[in-house]
Amino acid sequence: MDDQKILSSDDGFGAVTVCPGGVVHVNLLHFTLKFLPNEFERFSDLIAKARMNQGRPKKPEHRPKLQLVSTDPKDEPEE
């Protein structure tokens, strides 16, 4: 791992490194993800969007309103 460049690290959690061949390694406690540079960029964007949306309140659900319709002819409006 001496030939890898450390891009970021967090003691006790993990690190992001890049090897001379350009592969980006996301090393976490129990696993490692390996990305080509363009895949790492997409992964980073995905995580950034998720983080932005994490704190946003949920949109209220818009449910259709119940409307009762009579089939009785005497309930029809007069013209």
C-alpha positions in Angstrom: 0.0 0.0 0.0 3.1 2.2 0.1 2.7 3.1 -3.6 -0.9 4.3 -3.1 -1.7 8.0 -2.7 -4.0 8.7 0.2 -6.8 11.0 -0.9 -8.7 11.0 2.5 -8.6 9.1 5.8 -10.6 8.9 9.0 -8.8 7.1 11.9 -10.8 4.1 13.0 -13.2 4.3 10.1 -11.4 4.1 6.7 -9.5 5.7 3.9 -9.7 6.5 0.2 -6.6 5.8 -1.8 -5.6 5.7 -5.5 -3.0 3.3 -6.9 -0.5 4.2 -9.7 -2.9 2.4 -12.1 -5.6 4.9 -11.3 -8.0 2.6 -9.4 -9.6 4.3 -6.5 -9.9 2.1 -3.3 -12.5 3.0 -0.7 -11.2 1.0 2.4 -13.7 0.7 5.2 -13.5 -1.3 8.4 -14.6 -4.7 7.0 -14.5 -4.2 3.2 -13.0 -2.4 0.2 -14.7 -1.0 -2.8 -12.6 -0.5 -6.0 -13.6 2.0 -8.7 -12.2 3.2 -12.0 -11.8 7.0 -11.8 -15.1 7.8 -13.6 -17.0 5.3 -11.5 -15.6 6.8 -8.4 -16.8 10.2 -9.5 -20.3 8.9 -10.1 -20.2 7.1 -6.7 -19.2 10.3 -5.0 -22.0 12.2 -6.7 -24.5 9.5 -5.6 -23.3 9.8 -1.9 -23.4 13.6 -2.0 -27.0 13.6 -3.3 -28.0 11.0 -0.6 -26.4 13.2 2.1 -28.3 16.3 0.8 -31.6 14.4 0.8 -31.0 12.8 4.2 -31.9 15.9 6.2 -34.8 17.1 4.0 -38.3 16.7 5.4 -40.5 14.3 3.4 -43.0 15.7 1.0 -46.6 15.4 2.3 -48.5 12.7 0.5 -51.2 14.0 -1.8 -53.9 11.5 -1.7 -57.0 11.8 -3.9 -60.0 13.2 -2.1 -63.1 11.1 -1.7 -66.1 12.4 -3.6 -69.5 10.8 -3.3 -71.6 10.7 -6.4 -75.3 9.9 -6.3 -76.9 7.7 -9.0 -80.4 8.7 -7.9 -82.0 10.8 -10.6 -83.8 13.1 -8.1 -80.4 14.2 -6.8 -79.4 15.7 -10.2 -79.3 19.5 -10.3 -82.1 21.3 -12.1 -81.3 23.5 -15.1 
